[in-house]
Amino acid sequence: MKGFNKGFIYFICIVSAMGGLLFGYDWVVIGGAKPFYELYFGIADSATDQGLAMSIALIGCMIGACTCGWLADKIGRKNLLIVSAVIFLVSSILTGAFSTFGAFLVARFFGGIGIGIASGLSPMYIAEVSPSAIRGKLVSLNQMTIVIGILAAQVVNWQIAAPIPADYTPADIAASWNGQMAWRWMFWAAAFPATVFLILSFFIPESPRWQAMKGLDAAARRTLEKIGGAEYATDELRQISETRASDARQGGLRVLFSKPYQKVLLLGVVIAVFQQWCGTNVIFNYAQEIFQSAGYSIGDVLFNIVVTGIANVVFTIVAIFTVDRLGRRRLMLLGAGGLCLIYLTLGTCYYLQVSGLFMVVLVVAAIGCYAMTLGPCTWVLISELFPNRVRAIAVATCTFALWVGSSTLTYTFPLLNKALGSYGTFWIYSLVCGLGFLFFLSRLPETKGKSLEQLEQELTDKQ
């Protein structure tokens, strides 16, 4: 990193990664608010309305992911980061402010759009401004902020909600401060980091690769010089110019799905979907059911959920310091293989009706394995695999596939759990992870230490 402006690089990457923090917070906060807003809106006995409240944001996520690529190319990465910050700010305020269920759903829907945009845009921006030697570490900051956002939501929910007496009826809870105001403050709490994100977004530069792609070479040079000096700027612009000259077609879905990019697109989509289908995220979405089936009471479950959040943060920190040392390929193989074995053991323990601390250890091991491998490496890979001219639309496509994977995973878990039991469900996830290991072993190249332009030359079919 000699000659690089480290302070500037970390500042712009951390600001961009705040989109990940709000993504993580907004995605998890609804779980803590759920018992209270369901009583407030009178939907505690309506499975349809409950499902709609939990899933409406996911529909927004898909729309945000779909439009992210086009908008990022149209108005620029920086401007779209500002737009996503505004969406997060407004949706967090309105979600807590509305007093009718329909308006609540609208606010959650727009919050989902913000999540969909930020989930693809933040890692893409970081990849485009990062020196290749530490690109993995810097893109992993986005995953770090996501898991901090998740933990923050868990802690905020826990701190805001007042203790509920054991003899309280649902009507008592609905009439209490929790039922009237606590769930609102859980959503409003996101307005504070969203405001910081919005303000700081005005002080970061536009992506130099987007500027060069638009023919704004002088502006791109100024940004690159501020990152790494004149020599670095000249070298980066030369590589960008060479790849731009080799194929002058405009980036879009037609270009992305054309022959030169089909293999790398398939790789990116599989990586994105596998991050969800590996099964770890159901531990966050259905932690209560998982721990209760392992023999824990509700009070113990709440504590165990916080333990999983802490483990998620700790092992993501490990990933930040290993992704550029061990490489993406090795970590993806470690994650897929490790989860295959952990889920096989976890399923066997459920089958044998093992309960207690050992089950918590296995769950934390699964989260730790995921957090230091598949969690951050997925975002690193999909942000760096694709050429400059199609990166925005490609990352958007992969992010959309990731959210489709998330929705199918979330929807099928209770069905699998009911049909096969906890042991059968985790054995299914073990099989999926085993297949993922074999796919990565045969198809996934190493990308660490290579410039985005080098990767373009290696991963696309120029014939």
C-alpha positions, 0 to 999 in steps of 0.5 A, a space after each residue: 500500500 506504499 504510495 496510496 492515500 489510505 485514509 481517503 481510501 478507507 473513508 470512501 469505502 466505509 461511507 459506501 459500506 454504510 449502505 450495507 449497515 442499513 441493509 443488515 439493520 432493516 432486514 432484521 429489525 422487523 423480527 423484533 417488531 413483529 410481535 408488537 405490530 401484529 397486535 397493533 394492526 390486528 393481524 396476529 390471527 391472519 397468516 396471510 397478512 403476517 406473511 405479507 408484512 414479512 415478505 413485502 420488503 423482499 418484493 421491493 428488494 428484487 425491484 431494487 436489485 433489478 433497477 440498480 444496474 441500469 440506474 448505476 450506469 445512468 446516473 452514476 454510482 455516487 448519485 445512486 448511493 445518495 438515492 438509496 440513503 434517502 430511501 432508507 431515511 424516508 422509509 424508516 421514518 414512515 414505517 414507524 409513523 403510519 398507523 394503518 396496515 396498508 400504509 405500513 406495507 407501502 413503507 416496508 416495500 420502499 424500504 426493500 427497494 433501498 435494501 435491493 439497491 444497496 446490496 449490489 451497489 455498495 460492493 460494486 462501488 468499493 470494488 471500482 475504487 479499491 487497489 487490487 492488492 486490498 480489494 477483497 479486504 475493502 469489499 469485505 467491509 461491506 459484509 462487515 457493516 451488514 453483520 454489524 447492522 444485523 447485530 445492531 437491530 438485535 440489540 436495539 430490539 432487545 433494548 427498546 422493548 420493555 419487559 413483558 409480565 408473564 400474565 399479560 394477555 395479547 390485549 394487554 401487550 397491544 395496549 402497552 408501550 411495546 404494542 403502541 410505540 416500541 415497534 415504531 422506535 425500532 424502525 425509527 432508530 434506522 433514521 440516525 445512521 441513514 442521516 449520517 450515510 446521506 450526509 457523508 455520501 456527498 463527500 465521496 467521489 464518483 467511481 473513476 471506472 464509471 467516469 472513464 466509461 462515460 468518457 470523463 477521463 480527466 475526472 477519473 484521473 483526478 480521483 485515481 490520483 487522489 487514491 494512489 498518485 499520478 503513476 497509479 492513475 496513469 496505469 489504471 487508465 491505460 488498462 481501462 482504456 485497453 479493455 474499453 477499446 477491445 469492445 465498444 458495445 454498450 453494457 446491457 442485458 443483451 451484451 451480458 447474456 451474449 457468448 463472451 460473458 455467458 460462463 462468467 455470468 453463470 458463475 456469478 449467479 451460482 455464487 450468489 444463489 449458493 450464498 443463500 441456499 447454503 442454508 445459514 440465513 435460516 438460522 437468523 430468520 428462524 432462530 426461535 424455532 431452531 433453538 426451541 427444537 433443540 430444547 431451549 426456552 424462549 428466554 434462552 432463545 433470545 440470549 442465543 440469538 444475540 450469541 449468533 449475532 456476535 459470532 457473525 461479527 467476530 468471524 466476519 472480522 476474521 474474513 477481512 484479514 484473510 480474504 486477500 491472504 488466503 484468496 477467494 477460491 480457498 475460502 469459498 471451498 472452505 465454507 462449502 466443505 465446512 458447512 457440509 460437515 457441520 450440517 451433516 453433524 447438526 442433522 444427525 444430532 437432531 435425529 438422535 435428539 441431542 439437546 443443550 449446549 452442543 447444539 448451540 456450539 454447532 449453530 455458532 460454528 455454522 455461522 462462524 464458517 459462513 461469516 468468514 467465507 461465503 458471506 463476504 466472499 460472495 460480495 467480493 466475487 460478484 463485484 470483481 468478476 465482471 468487465 467494466 462495461 457490464 459490471 453494473 447490470 451483471 452485479 444487479 442480475 446476480 443480486 436479483 438472483 441472490 434475493 430470489 435464492 433468499 426468498 425460496 430458502 425462507 419460504 421452503 424452510 418451514 415446509 421442509 422442516 414440517 415434512 422432513 423434520 429438523 434433521 432431514 432439513 439440515 441434511 438437505 442443506 449439507 447435500 447442497 453445500 457438498 454440491 457447491 464444493 464440487 462446483 467451486 472446485 471445478 469452476 471457480 478461479 482465483 481472483 485475488 491480487 488481479 486488477 479488474 481489467 486483468 480479470 476481464 481478459 482472463 474470464 471472458 471469451 474473446 473469440 
